[in-house]
Amino acid sequence: MIHAVLLCLAMQVATESASQHVQSGLAALQAGRQAVAVAEFQKATEVDPKDPQSFFGLGVAYLRTKDYAGAIPPLKKALELNPGLVAAHQPLGYALLAQGYAAEALTHFEAANDKLGLGIAQLELGDLPIAVQNLQSAAAAQPNDPDVMYYLARATGLLSKQLYDTLISSFPNTPRANQALGENYAALRQTQPAVEHYQAALRDRPDLPGAHLALGQVYANSSLWKQAEEEFRAEAKLQPGNAEAAYRLGSALLQDGNAHEACLELMRADRLQPDMPETLYSLGKADALEGSYAAAEKAWKRAIEIDKTGDLASQSHFGLAGIYRKQGKTADAAREMKAFEEGRRETGKE
């Protein structure tokens, strides 16, 4: 009986001692003293090797020091001692993930319902569609986290490439496959093969949405404005409600010196999708060439209101300075030139 009482007292003292070390470890973690926290939690596990909280704390402390290999055993031990300790799943998942054990990490992220961890693990395992879904959920919850943005961008990029590769290999020489190849070559700035694939797509399917627009942009990037205008006009005819097609057509007409028709298309683009700075800047330029200075002033001022300090705002200030000089408004012209020069310095173009 005496021995049983002494054993109970010893266990109580040990538990109290372990608890003190756990509290000291938590205080050290909060103070950013990671090494002290590791030492305190380690002592707690030695005093009471059956306390899951001590092992959990030790694992978290190791994780804070980025000792991922060291974090895994105590976190696993915490879950072994208490399978219901849900809080241990998330840090264990990240420790395993950091060591390259994505498949094992996945089960712990599922238990923790951690969308970010799930998405990263699924990305590493090549389950791209589900990875994108989980990373989109994580991005909605953490919209300004650069790590979340990186993983979502990587997953969507890889999924896009996978789908394009499947399209091209499974349905070769179809309009969509040629359109996809045209996009690939256009992204690489390889004009001739891009043109050839877009043209092949349009030969088989003249009404293929987006193909005329994309081909027109290839021509525009090479300053082939007549060809660009023809393609943008074809897209605008197919999709009269497409603001980008109207804007691209207007811009091509403007580049080719047809300011009057450019004005009409750019005004149509602005009606379809109001307050786009690119449209407003080009519209102001077309209006100015037509001598419609009041309309140009209105368009450029609105572009500045929206873009504020960007390159289009800077170019709009320059345009305003030009029409003010023509109108003899020297003070206004000087003010706009000053704003233009300041904008150039801010955007690193001077």
CORSUL-V452436 format. One record per residue. RES is the residue in one letter. PHI is phi as a letter, one per 40 degrees, with the letter a starting at -180 (none if undefined). PSI is psi in whole degrees, -180 to 180 (* if undefined). D_CENTER is the distance of its C-alpha to the mean C-alpha in Angstrom with 2 decimals. Layout:
res=RES phi=PHI psi=PSI d_center=D_CENTER
res=RES phi=PHI psi=PSI d_center=D_CENTER
//
This chain:
res=M phi=none psi=-45 d_center=69.07
res=I phi=c psi=-42 d_center=68.83
res=H phi=c psi=-38 d_center=66.51
res=A phi=c psi=-42 d_center=64.21
res=V phi=c psi=-45 d_center=64.06
res=L phi=c psi=-38 d_center=63.32
res=L phi=c psi=-42 d_center=60.50
res=C phi=c psi=-42 d_center=58.93
res=L phi=c psi=-42 d_center=59.20
res=A phi=c psi=-42 d_center=57.63
res=M phi=c psi=-39 d_center=54.66
res=Q phi=c psi=-43 d_center=54.23
res=V phi=c psi=-43 d_center=54.33
res=A phi=c psi=-43 d_center=51.80
res=T phi=c psi=-42 d_center=49.39
res=E phi=c psi=-40 d_center=49.82
res=S phi=c psi=-43 d_center=49.26
res=A phi=c psi=-43 d_center=46.07
res=S phi=c psi=-38 d_center=44.80
res=Q phi=c psi=-42 d_center=45.55
res=H phi=c psi=-39 d_center=43.53
res=V phi=c psi=-45 d_center=40.59
res=Q phi=c psi=-41 d_center=40.78
res=S phi=c psi=-38 d_center=41.04
res=G phi=c psi=-42 d_center=38.03
res=L phi=c psi=-42 d_center=35.94
res=A phi=c psi=-40 d_center=37.16
res=A phi=c psi=-40 d_center=36.30
res=L phi=c psi=-44 d_center=32.72
res=Q phi=c psi=-31 d_center=32.33
res=A phi=c psi=-2 d_center=33.84
res=G phi=g psi=17 d_center=31.51
res=R phi=c psi=79 d_center=34.51
res=Q phi=c psi=-41 d_center=33.05
res=A phi=c psi=-40 d_center=36.04
res=V phi=c psi=-41 d_center=38.47
res=A phi=c psi=-44 d_center=36.52
res=V phi=d psi=-46 d_center=36.69
res=A phi=c psi=-42 d_center=40.43
res=E phi=c psi=-45 d_center=41.12
res=F phi=c psi=-33 d_center=39.38
res=Q phi=c psi=-42 d_center=41.11
res=K phi=c psi=-39 d_center=44.42
res=A phi=c psi=-41 d_center=43.69
res=T phi=c psi=-32 d_center=43.18
res=E phi=c psi=-37 d_center=46.43
res=V phi=c psi=-43 d_center=48.37
res=D phi=b psi=89 d_center=47.17
res=P phi=c psi=6 d_center=45.70
res=K phi=b psi=12 d_center=45.33
res=D phi=c psi=109 d_center=43.06
res=P phi=c psi=-31 d_center=39.50
res=Q phi=c psi=-35 d_center=38.14
res=S phi=c psi=-44 d_center=39.35
res=F phi=c psi=-38 d_center=37.53
res=F phi=c psi=-48 d_center=34.37
res=G phi=c psi=-40 d_center=34.52
res=L phi=c psi=-42 d_center=35.23
res=G phi=c psi=-43 d_center=32.23
res=V phi=c psi=-40 d_center=29.89
res=A phi=c psi=-43 d_center=31.63
res=Y phi=c psi=-40 d_center=31.12
res=L phi=c psi=-38 d_center=27.42
res=R phi=c psi=-29 d_center=27.24
res=T phi=c psi=3 d_center=28.90
res=K phi=g psi=24 d_center=26.43
res=D phi=c psi=78 d_center=29.49
res=Y phi=c psi=-38 d_center=27.79
res=A phi=c psi=-39 d_center=30.86
res=G phi=c psi=-27 d_center=33.09
res=A phi=c psi=-29 d_center=31.12
res=I phi=c psi=-52 d_center=31.45
res=P phi=d psi=-47 d_center=35.29
res=P phi=c psi=-34 d_center=35.80
res=L phi=c psi=-40 d_center=32.97
res=K phi=c psi=-39 d_center=34.48
res=K phi=c psi=-39 d_center=37.88
res=A phi=c psi=-42 d_center=36.79
res=L phi=c psi=-30 d_center=35.78
res=E phi=c psi=-42 d_center=38.99
res=L phi=c psi=-33 d_center=41.03
res=N phi=a psi=90 d_center=39.19
res=P phi=c psi=-18 d_center=37.20
res=G phi=c psi=6 d_center=36.31
res=L phi=c psi=80 d_center=34.43
res=V phi=c psi=-33 d_center=31.01
res=A phi=c psi=-21 d_center=29.49
res=A phi=c psi=-19 d_center=30.08
res=H phi=c psi=-43 d_center=27.88
res=Q phi=c psi=-53 d_center=24.48
res=P phi=c psi=-35 d_center=25.47
res=L phi=c psi=-40 d_center=27.30
res=G phi=d psi=-46 d_center=24.31
res=Y phi=c psi=-35 d_center=22.20
res=A phi=c psi=-45 d_center=25.30
res=L phi=c psi=-41 d_center=25.83
res=L phi=c psi=-42 d_center=22.24
res=A phi=c psi=-26 d_center=22.50
res=Q phi=c psi=2 d_center=25.73
res=G phi=g psi=7 d_center=24.38
res=Y phi=c psi=67 d_center=26.01
res=A phi=c psi=-41 d_center=23.12
res=A phi=c psi=-43 d_center=25.61
res=E phi=c psi=-38 d_center=27.63
res=A phi=c psi=-35 d_center=24.71
res=L phi=d psi=-43 d_center=23.61
res=T phi=c psi=-34 d_center=26.88
res=H phi=c psi=-36 d_center=26.48
res=F phi=c psi=-34 d_center=22.98
res=E phi=c psi=-43 d_center=24.54
res=A phi=c psi=-35 d_center=27.41
res=A phi=c psi=-10 d_center=25.21
res=N phi=f psi=46 d_center=22.91
res=D phi=c psi=104 d_center=19.91
res=K phi=c psi=-39 d_center=16.89
res=L phi=c psi=-50 d_center=14.65
res=G phi=c psi=-43 d_center=17.55
res=L phi=d psi=-47 d_center=18.28
res=G phi=c psi=-43 d_center=14.90
res=I phi=c psi=-46 d_center=15.06
res=A phi=c psi=-43 d_center=18.72
res=Q phi=c psi=-36 d_center=18.32
res=L phi=c psi=-46 d_center=15.75
res=E phi=c psi=-31 d_center=18.41
res=L phi=c psi=-3 d_center=21.10
res=G phi=g psi=10 d_center=19.60
res=D phi=c psi=73 d_center=19.46
res=L phi=c psi=-45 d_center=16.19
res=P phi=d psi=-45 d_center=16.62
res=I phi=c psi=-36 d_center=17.48
res=A phi=d psi=-45 d_center=14.83
res=V phi=c psi=-43 d_center=12.10
res=Q phi=c psi=-47 d_center=14.21
res=N phi=c psi=-38 d_center=14.60
res=L phi=c psi=-31 d_center=11.06
res=Q phi=c psi=-39 d_center=10.30
res=S phi=c psi=-41 d_center=13.41
res=A phi=c psi=-40 d_center=12.43
res=A phi=c psi=-34 d_center=9.23
res=A phi=c psi=-35 d_center=11.79
res=A phi=c psi=-30 d_center=14.18
res=Q phi=b psi=71 d_center=12.17
res=P phi=c psi=-20 d_center=9.61
res=N phi=b psi=24 d_center=9.81
res=D phi=c psi=116 d_center=10.02
res=P phi=c psi=-32 d_center=8.43
res=D phi=c psi=-43 d_center=9.92
res=V phi=c psi=-44 d_center=8.55
res=M phi=c psi=-41 d_center=4.82
res=Y phi=c psi=-50 d_center=6.53
res=Y phi=c psi=-38 d_center=8.69
res=L phi=c psi=-43 d_center=6.79
res=A phi=c psi=-42 d_center=5.24
res=R phi=c psi=-44 d_center=8.86
res=A phi=c psi=-45 d_center=10.53
res=T phi=c psi=-37 d_center=9.46
res=G phi=c psi=-45 d_center=10.29
res=L phi=c psi=-38 d_center=13.49
res=L phi=c psi=-42 d_center=14.38
res=S phi=c psi=-46 d_center=14.14
res=K phi=c psi=-41 d_center=16.32
res=Q phi=c psi=-43 d_center=18.61
res=L phi=c psi=-41 d_center=19.20
res=Y phi=c psi=-44 d_center=19.87
res=D phi=c psi=-41 d_center=22.20
res=T phi=c psi=-43 d_center=23.97
res=L phi=d psi=-48 d_center=24.43
res=I phi=c psi=-39 d_center=25.89
res=S phi=c psi=-34 d_center=28.10
res=S phi=c psi=-27 d_center=29.30
res=F phi=b psi=60 d_center=29.92
res=P phi=c psi=147 d_center=30.86
res=N phi=g psi=12 d_center=32.16
res=T phi=c psi=162 d_center=31.00
res=P phi=d psi=-43 d_center=29.48
res=R phi=c psi=-37 d_center=26.02
res=A phi=c psi=-43 d_center=26.26
res=N phi=c psi=-37 d_center=27.36
res=Q phi=c psi=-43 d_center=24.59
res=A phi=c psi=-43 d_center=22.02
res=L phi=c psi=-38 d_center=23.98
res=G phi=c psi=-42 d_center=24.11
res=E phi=c psi=-42 d_center=20.32
res=N phi=c psi=-48 d_center=20.26
res=Y phi=c psi=-36 d_center=23.05
res=A phi=c psi=-41 d_center=21.68
res=A phi=c psi=-31 d_center=18.45
res=L phi=c psi=3 d_center=20.98
res=R phi=g psi=30 d_center=23.04
res=Q phi=c psi=90 d_center=25.98
res=T phi=c psi=-51 d_center=27.54
res=Q phi=c psi=-52 d_center=30.63
res=P phi=c psi=-32 d_center=29.32
res=A phi=c psi=-46 d_center=26.48
res=V phi=c psi=-45 d_center=29.24
res=E phi=c psi=-43 d_center=31.46
res=H phi=c psi=-39 d_center=29.05
res=Y phi=c psi=-42 d_center=28.09
res=Q phi=c psi=-39 d_center=31.81
res=A phi=c psi=-41 d_center=32.67
res=A phi=c psi=-41 d_center=30.28
res=L phi=c psi=-26 d_center=31.85
res=R phi=c psi=-41 d_center=35.36
res=D phi=c psi=-26 d_center=34.99
res=R phi=a psi=83 d_center=33.06
res=P phi=c psi=-24 d_center=33.51
res=D phi=c psi=22 d_center=31.67
res=L phi=c psi=116 d_center=28.45
res=P phi=c psi=132 d_center=25.69
res=G phi=g psi=-17 d_center=23.33
res=A phi=c psi=-43 d_center=25.39
res=H phi=c psi=-41 d_center=27.48
res=L phi=c psi=-46 d_center=24.52
res=A phi=c psi=-41 d_center=22.78
res=L phi=c psi=-40 d_center=26.18
res=G phi=d psi=-38 d_center=26.88
res=Q phi=c psi=-35 d_center=23.77
res=V phi=c psi=-46 d_center=24.99
res=Y phi=c psi=-42 d_center=28.33
res=A phi=c psi=-40 d_center=26.93
res=N phi=c psi=-22 d_center=25.11
res=S phi=b psi=11 d_center=28.62
res=S phi=f psi=30 d_center=30.30
res=L phi=c psi=79 d_center=32.28
res=W phi=c psi=-35 d_center=32.39
res=K phi=c psi=-47 d_center=35.17
res=Q phi=c psi=-40 d_center=33.46
res=A phi=c psi=-45 d_center=30.11
res=E phi=d psi=-42 d_center=32.03
res=E phi=c psi=-43 d_center=33.70
res=E phi=c psi=-41 d_center=30.53
res=F phi=c psi=-36 d_center=28.79
res=R phi=c psi=-39 d_center=32.06
res=A phi=c psi=-41 d_center=32.15
res=E phi=c psi=-41 d_center=28.68
res=A phi=c psi=-33 d_center=29.69
res=K phi=c psi=-41 d_center=32.86
res=L phi=c psi=-38 d_center=31.14
res=Q phi=b psi=78 d_center=28.57
res=P phi=c psi=-17 d_center=30.25
res=G phi=c psi=7 d_center=27.71
res=N phi=c psi=109 d_center=24.74
res=A phi=c psi=-36 d_center=23.89
res=E phi=c psi=-39 d_center=22.04
res=A phi=c psi=-42 d_center=25.13
res=A phi=c psi=-43 d_center=27.37
res=Y phi=c psi=-46 d_center=25.40
res=R phi=c psi=-41 d_center=25.36
res=L phi=c psi=-45 d_center=29.05
res=G phi=d psi=-42 d_center=29.90
res=S phi=c psi=-41 d_center=28.24
res=A phi=c psi=-42 d_center=30.12
res=L phi=c psi=-40 d_center=33.33
res=L phi=c psi=-44 d_center=32.89
res=Q phi=c psi=-30 d_center=32.46
res=D phi=c psi=4 d_center=35.55
res=G phi=g psi=8 d_center=37.58
res=N phi=c psi=76 d_center=37.87
res=A phi=c psi=-36 d_center=36.95
res=H phi=c psi=-53 d_center=38.76
res=E phi=c psi=-33 d_center=37.00
res=A phi=d psi=-43 d_center=33.67
res=C phi=d psi=-46 d_center=34.28
res=L phi=c psi=-45 d_center=34.91
res=E phi=c psi=-39 d_center=31.74
res=L phi=c psi=-35 d_center=29.55
res=M phi=c psi=-38 d_center=31.26
res=R phi=c psi=-42 d_center=30.60
res=A phi=c psi=-39 d_center=26.87
res=D phi=c psi=-33 d_center=26.93
res=R phi=c psi=-40 d_center=28.83
res=L phi=c psi=-38 d_center=26.45
res=Q phi=a psi=88 d_center=23.32
res=P phi=c psi=155 d_center=24.61
res=D phi=g psi=33 d_center=23.34
res=M phi=c psi=120 d_center=20.98
res=P phi=d psi=-38 d_center=21.61
res=E phi=c psi=-43 d_center=21.84
res=T phi=c psi=-45 d_center=24.44
res=L phi=c psi=-41 d_center=26.33
res=Y phi=c psi=-48 d_center=26.64
res=S phi=c psi=-38 d_center=27.96
res=L phi=c psi=-43 d_center=30.18
res=G phi=c psi=-39 d_center=31.64
res=K phi=c psi=-44 d_center=32.39
res=A phi=c psi=-43 d_center=34.11
res=D phi=c psi=-42 d_center=36.07
res=A phi=c psi=-42 d_center=37.23
res=L phi=c psi=-30 d_center=38.48
res=E phi=c psi=-6 d_center=40.35
res=G phi=g psi=10 d_center=41.90
res=S phi=c psi=75 d_center=40.31
res=Y phi=c psi=-36 d_center=39.58
res=A phi=c psi=-42 d_center=39.22
res=A phi=c psi=-39 d_center=36.55
res=A phi=c psi=-44 d_center=34.76
res=E phi=d psi=-44 d_center=34.97
res=K phi=c psi=-45 d_center=33.53
res=A phi=c psi=-45 d_center=30.54
res=W phi=c psi=-38 d_center=29.76
res=K phi=c psi=-38 d_center=30.25
res=R phi=c psi=-38 d_center=27.83
res=A phi=c psi=-40 d_center=25.22
res=I phi=c psi=-40 d_center=25.83
res=E phi=d psi=-39 d_center=25.56
res=I phi=c psi=-48 d_center=22.06
res=D phi=c psi=-25 d_center=20.66
res=K phi=f psi=-82 d_center=22.87
res=T phi=b psi=12 d_center=22.38
res=G phi=c psi=-179 d_center=20.27
res=D phi=c psi=-37 d_center=21.93
res=L phi=c psi=-36 d_center=22.94
res=A phi=c psi=-43 d_center=24.61
res=S phi=c psi=-47 d_center=26.42
res=Q phi=c psi=-31 d_center=27.65
res=S phi=c psi=-39 d_center=28.74
res=H phi=d psi=-42 d_center=30.81
res=F phi=c psi=-43 d_center=32.41
res=G phi=c psi=-42 d_center=33.27
res=L phi=c psi=-40 d_center=34.78
res=A phi=d psi=-39 d_center=36.84
res=G phi=c psi=-46 d_center=38.24
res=I phi=c psi=-31 d_center=39.43
res=Y phi=c psi=-38 d_center=40.83
res=R phi=c psi=-43 d_center=42.84
res=K phi=c psi=-29 d_center=44.25
res=Q phi=c psi=0 d_center=45.26
res=G phi=g psi=16 d_center=46.92
res=K phi=c psi=78 d_center=44.63
res=T phi=c psi=-38 d_center=44.58
res=A phi=c psi=-43 d_center=43.29
res=D phi=c psi=-41 d_center=40.33
res=A phi=c psi=-42 d_center=39.65
res=A phi=c psi=-40 d_center=39.82
res=R phi=c psi=-44 d_center=37.41
res=E phi=c psi=-36 d_center=34.81
res=M phi=c psi=-37 d_center=35.34
res=K phi=c psi=-43 d_center=34.83
res=A phi=c psi=-38 d_center=31.52
res=F phi=c psi=-47 d_center=30.56
res=E phi=c psi=-39 d_center=31.54
res=E phi=c psi=-41 d_center=29.73
res=G phi=c psi=-38 d_center=26.53
res=R phi=c psi=-40 d_center=27.04
res=R phi=c psi=-42 d_center=27.50
res=E phi=c psi=-34 d_center=24.38
res=T phi=c psi=4 d_center=22.18
res=G phi=g psi=26 d_center=24.11
res=K phi=b psi=14 d_center=25.94
res=E phi=b psi=* d_center=29.35
//
